[in-house]
Amino acid sequence: MRGAPRRRNSRDRGRRDARPAARPEIIVRRPLRNGRLLAWLVLQQAEHCDLFLQDLMADCDSECEMSSAERALAVDLSYGVMKRRRTLDHLIASRLQRPRSQTEPELWQILRLGTLQLLVGRVPAHAAVHTSVELCRELGQDRWTGFVNGILRNIHRLFSEEEATGPSSTTLPISAGRWIRLNEPLLTDPLQNRAEWFGQCFSLPSFLAERWAARFSIDDLVRLGFAASDAPVSSLRVNLLRTTREEVLQLLQGASLKAEPGHLPCSIRLQRTIRPDQIPGFSEGLWSIQDEAAMSAAILLNPQPGERILDLCAAPGGKTAHLAELSGDQAEIFACDISERRLAMIGSTTGRLQLRSVSTQLISADGTDIPPGPFDAILIDVPCSNTGVLGRRPEARWRADEESLEELIRIQTRLLLQAVERVRPGGRIVYSTCSMEPEENEGVVRSVMSVLKDWSVSSPQQHLPGQPADGACQILLTRNS
C-alpha cells in the first residue's frame, strides 16, 4: 500500500529515525463544507479503491453542504493532485530529511495538496500554506501543523520569479504552455535521459514515459504532457435533428457563455467547463457533451437510414446517440453493454435527445449473447488503456502497466473477432479506442485481419491529445461483397 510504513530490518534496530510513524485516528466531520477537505477525502479514498474521482465525488455529494465555488475547488484540487502526483512527490521528497515511509499517508496527502497550490499559483503562497495548516486542524491533527508549515515554505523557496521557457532540469510546467523555474536542478536533464525527465516533469509512470519517449520528439512530448496535465476542452455535439449549430450558439451567447464553432459541422467548443444542466438546451435535447475526437468515430462509420447497426460497447451512450442522429433516427440500432446500470444511461441519453431508433441489450462479459446479426455496420469502441484522455481521466495513468495492457489487448481482440462474425458482406466496422498505444490500435486490427480474408482496412484515423481534442484512434474495416 502506497505510503505504508516500511518493515524494520536488523540495521534499523535502535535507530530512532527508522521507527514507523504512528497512524493517526482521523474523523472527518459531516456535513462537509470545505472544498480542500473534500479533495483530501476523495484522494484518500482513491488510494484504496478502483473508483474514478468523479464517482467518489458523486458519492460524497450527499454529505456536502458547500457552495458551488467550494465544490469546484475540490474538483480542481483532487484532479490536480491525481494528475501531478509523481511531480508533487518528487518536490516534497526533496525537502524531507527522512524517508517518505516515516510520514503518514494522510499527512502526505495534505503536503500534496499544498504543493499543488504553490506550483500552479492560483492562490498566493501564504494562502496555500495557511489553508494546508488549517486542513491539519480540520482533521484534528494539530501536531502536523509545524511540519506542514515548514515543508511547504521550503518548497515555495524552490520556485524562482525568473521566467522560464521550456524543458530543462530546472523548469516545471504549470499550464497552457507556461513554465516555472526552480532554484535547484531537481529534475533529470532531458538531454541525458528523456524518459526519466518526462515522467518527473509531467507526472507519468515510467511505463508510459518510456514508451512515449521512444516514439516522440521532445517537442511532441511537451505537447502531450501539457494535454495530459491541463483541464480538457469541453465540446458540445449539436443534435442536428432538432436544431442547428447557429441556433445553439445564439442560446449560449444569450446565457453569457463563451463558445465558438468547433472543427466539425456539429461541434461547438466551450471556453470553460460548466455543468450540463446549467447550459441552455440540455433538457430539450438540443445537444450532448462529447469530445470532437469521439464524434469522429460515428462519422467514420457513416450510418445510413434503414441499416441494422450494432454498437457493441455502447455505454454511456454518446456514440450511440450520434449514430442515431447521423442516420436521421431511421436506422435500427442495437446498443449493448455488460453493465445494467450503465445501460440505463443510454436510455436516459436517447430519451432526452428524443431518439427512437435505439434499443438496448444487456450482454454477458464473454459476449456469448451478443445479437447475432447480420449487421450492415458495427461500432466497437473497446475498453482500453485511456492513454489518449489522461487529462480527462487522470487515474488512468497510474493503472497502466504491461500486465494490464496485455489483458486489454486480449479483450479487444476477442471483441473484434466477435464483431467480424456479425457483419454482412459489403458491411463495415469501425474499431475505436481512446488509446495512443499502437498495440491496442493497429496491432489488434492487424492480428485479427491476419487470419481473415475478404476484408479491406483503411489507414488509422489517429488523434493526438490536445491537437485539438482528446487522443483517440479509429480504423475502418470493410468486408468485401
N, C-alpha and C positions, 0 to 999 in steps of 0.2 A: 504494500500500500504506500502510495507516494507520501513522503514526509514522515513516515513512521520511524520511531527511534530505532537505531541500528543495534544489533546484538553486540554484547561485550565479548571481547576475547581476552586471552591471557595478558596481552600488553596493556589493556585498559585497567587492570586491577590496580586499585589505589590511586587512580588518576581522577581528580575531581572533575576536570573538564570533559571527561568521556562519559560522565553519568547522564543517561537519557533524561530529557526534561519531563517533569510531571505533567500529565494530561489534565487540563482544567475541566471543571464541570461548568458547562455553558448552557444557560437557559435563555432562550430568545423570547422576550415578552411579546404577547399578542394583544391587540392587533398591531401590525407593522405600519409604522408611519414614516420611516426613514428610508430613503432610496439606497443609501450606502449599506444599511443593514440588510435590506432585501438582496442587494447584489452579493454581499458576503454569504448570506444564507444559501442562495441558489448555487453559488460557486462551490460551497462546501458540499452540498448535496450532489453536485455533478461529479465530485471526486469519487463517489461511491456508487454510482449507477450509470446506466447507459442512456438515460433520457436526454433529450436536447434541452438547451437552456429555455427555449420558448415554451416547452411543455412544463418545465419546472416553474417558470414564471406564472403560467396559467394556473398551476396547482396552488400557488401561493396567493393568487388574487383574492380568494375568499377570506384570507386572513389579513388583508391590507385595508387600511384607511388612510391613504395618502393621496396627495394631489397628483394630477397628470404629469406635472413637472418632476416630482419625485419618482414617479413610476418610470418616466423616460430616462431619468438619471440612472436608475437601477439597471435598465436595459443597456445603456451606453457603457456603464462600468463593467457589468458582467460579461458582455460580449467583448469589450476591450481587453479584459484580463484573459479571457479564453483565447483570443487571437494572439496576444503578445506574451503568452506565459513564459516561453523559453527566454525571451529577451529580458523580461522583468526579473526572472530568477537569476539570470546572469548578472544583472546590475546589483541586486540585493546581495548575492553571494560575494561580490567583490568588496563589499563594505563590512562583512562579518569577520569576526576574529575566531569563530568556532564553526564546526561542521554544521551544515543545514540540519542534519539528523537530530541535533540538540535543540532545535527550535520547533515548538508545537505547530502542527499543520494549521490550526485555527489562527495562530498568530502570524504565520507566514502569509496566509490569505489577506490579512489586513495590510501587510507590507506590500503585497502585490497591488492592492487597490490604491494605496498611497503613491507608490512608484508610478503607476499608470497615470495618475493625475499630474504628477510632476513632469512626466515625459511629454504628454500631449498638451499640457499648458492651458487647459480650458478654464482653470481657476488659478489664482495667484498661489505661489509656492507656500506661503504661510497658511493659506486656507487648506491646501492639500494636507499639510502636516497636522494642522489643528483638528480637522474633521476626522483624520485617522486616529488621533489620540482620543477624541471623543467616542469613536466607534469602540475602542477598547473599553471605555467606561460603560457604554451602552450594553456591552456583553458581560459586564460585571467583572472585568479583568483589569483593575486599576494597576496591578503590578506590571503590566505590559507597557504602560504609558511612556515611561522614561526610555525604554528600549526602542519603541517605535519612533519617538521624537528624535532620538539620536541617529538612528539608521537613516530615516528619511532626510534629515538635514544633511547628512554626509552624502547621500545620493544626489541631492539638489546641487551640492558643490561640484559634482561631476559635470554639470551642464554649463557650457560656455555661452556667453552672449554673442560670440562671433558667428557670423553667418556661415553656413555650410552648404555645399552644392552637390555633393554626390558621394559615392561609395569610398570608404576608407576604413582603417582600423579605429578612427576617432570620430565617426559620424553615425548617427542613428536616424532612421526615417520617422517622420511624425505623421503626416497625412498629405494627400493630394500633391505628391512630389516634393514636399518640404522635408528638410533635414535639420537636425540639431547637432552641434559639435560637442564632443566630450573633451574634458581637460586631461584625460589619460587615454592611452591606446588600449582600450579594454577588449576590442574585437580582434579576431584573426584578420590578418592582411588579406584582402580579396585577391591580390595578385599571387599570393603564396598558396592559399587553399580556398578556392572559390566556394566549394560546397559548405565548408565549415563556417565561413563568413556569412553566406546566405542564410543558413539555418539560425545563426546567432542574431543576425541583423533583422530578419523578417519573421523570426519566431516560427520556424518549421522544424519538424523532427528530422533527424539525419537521414531517415529512409527517403523522404521526399526531397530534401535538399540535395542529396547526392544524385538522385535520378534527374532532377531538373537541371542541375549544374552541368551534367554530362550532355544535355541536349540543347541548352540555350546559352546565348552570349550574356555578358554582364548586363548590357542594356536591357535585354529581354527579361532577365531575372529581376531587375529592378521594377520593371513594369508589372510583372507577375506578382512580385512581393507587395507592391502598393495595392494591387487589386485584391489580394488576399487579406490585407490589413484594413483598408478603408471601408466605410459604410457603402453597401451596394446601391446602385441606382435603382429607383423604383419605376416601373413602367406599367401602363395600362394597355390592355388589348381591347379595342373598341368592338362591341358587338354590332357588326355592320348589318345584321338583320333587323336591328331596331333603331339605329341612329347612324350618324356619320361622325368622322373624327372632328370635323369643324364644329359640329354642334356640341360635342363633349368638351372641346377646348373652350368654347364660349361659356359653358357651365362652370368650368374650373376658373375661368377668369372672373366670372360673376361672384365666385366664392373667395376671391383674392388668393387663389392657389396658382403658383407659378408653374407653368408647364410649356412644353414645346412639342411639335411633331417629332415622332421617332423615325427610325431608319426604315421601318416597314409601313405599308399603307394603313395598317390597322393599329399602329402603336403610337403611344404618347409617353413622353419621358417627363416625370415629375422632378421638380427641383429639390424636393425634400421628401423623406418618408413620412407618411401620415396613415392613421388607421383607416381601413377601407370604408367603414360605416360613417366616417366623417367627410367623405368625398361625395359630392352630389352625383346622383345617378346610380348609386350602388344598389339600393333596394329595387329600383326599376329595371335592373339587369342591363344597363347600358354599356357596361364594361366589366372586365376582370383584371385582377392583378396578375401579371405574367411577364417574365423577362423576355427580351427580344430573342435571345438565343433559343429559349424554349419554344417560342412561337414558330421558329423556323422548322421544327420537326413536322408539325401538321401541314405546313405549307409545302414541304418537300413531298409528303405523301400525296398531296393534291386530291383529296376525296371528292367524289362526284355524286350528284343526286342519283338515287336508285341503287347505289352499291351496298354490298354487305361488307361491313368493316369491323375488324376486331381491334380493340385497344387492350393489349394483353396485361400490362401492368399499369392500370389506369388511375388509381387513387393518387392524389386527392381530386383529380378530375379536370385540371386546367387544360391539358392537351385534348382530353375527350370532348370538352365543350367546344374547343376550337375546331375539331373535326366536324362537329355538328354545324357550326356556323359556316365553315367553308363549303360544306355540301348543301347549303341552303336549308338545313334541317330536313332534308329529303332523303337522306341515306338511312340504312338500318345499322345502327352502331351498337356493338356488344362491348360493354366495359367490364373487365374482370379484375379482381384483386383477391388477395388471401386474407385481408382484414375486413371483418364486418363493420367495424367502427369507421375505418377509412372509406369503405364502400359507401357508407351513408353520406359522406361528404360529397361524393359525386352527385347523388340525388339532390342534395341541397344546392349545389352549384348549378346544375342544369335546370332545376326548378326556378331559381332566382333569375336565370337568363331566359326563361320561358322556352326551353328547348324540349322537343317531344320525341326526337329520333333516337334517344339513348335508353338502353335497358342495361341493368347491372346484373352481374352474376358473381357470387362468392365461389372461389375455387380453392382447392387444396394446395398446400405448399409444393407438392410434387407435380402439380399440373395435370394429373390424370383426368380431371373432369373439365378441362378447357373445352369450350364449344368446338365441335368437330369441323365446322366449315362445310364446303369450301368458301373462302372469302375472296373478295376482289382485292382487298387491301388490309394490311395489318400494321399497326404501330406497336413497336415493342420498345418501350422506354425502361430499360432494365435497371435493377438495383446495381449501384456502382459505388466507387470509392469517393465520389463527390469532390474530386480534386479540382474541378473547374469552378466550384462555388464555395470556396473556403471563406470568402468574405461574407457569405450568407449563412453558411453552416460551419461556424468556427470549430466545433467539436470534431469535425471530420478529419482534420489534420492529425489529431492525436490518436485516431483509430486506424490510421493507415500503416500497414506493415506487410511484409512479404506473405505471411500466412493468410491474412485477411484478403489480400489481393488474389491469391491463388484460389481461395474459396469463392470469391465473387466471379472469377473467370469460369469456374465450373458451373455456377448457376446461370451465368449469361449464355454460355454455350448450350446448356440444356434448353433454355427458353427459346433461343433462336432456332434450334432443331425442331422444337415443338411448333414453332410458327411456320417454318417452311413446309411442314406436313399439311398445313391447312390452307394453303394458297392455291387458287385455281391456276391453270395455265394462262399466261398473259397477265397474271396478277402481280402484286408488288408488296414489298415490306420496307419500312423504314426502321432501321436499327439505331437506337438513340441512347446516348449516355450524357451525363454532365461531368464526365471524367476527361482528363488530359492524358491518361496513360495509354500508350499505343497497344499494350496487350489487351486492354478492355475494349478497344475500338477495332482497328484494322486486324489485330491479332485474332479476336474471336470470329470475325467475319471470314477471315482467310482460312481459319481452321475448319469452320463449317462448310464453306464452299469447296474445300479440297476434297470432300467426299461426296459432293453432289454434282450433277450435270444439269444442263439446260437453264442455268442462271447467269444473269449479267449483273455486274456490280459497278456502281458509279464511284467516283472519287469521293473520299470523305469530305463532308462539309464541316470543317473544324473551326470552332470559335474559341479564341483565346480570351481569358478573363480580362475585363476592362477594355476590350477592343471591339465594340464599345460596351458590351454587356457581359453576361456570365460566360464561363467556359463551358463548352458542350461539343459533342460530335454526333453527326447524323450521317448515315450511309444508306443509300437507296439500293435495294436488291430487286431485280425484276425477273420473274420466271418466264422463260421463253414459251411462246404459244406452241 
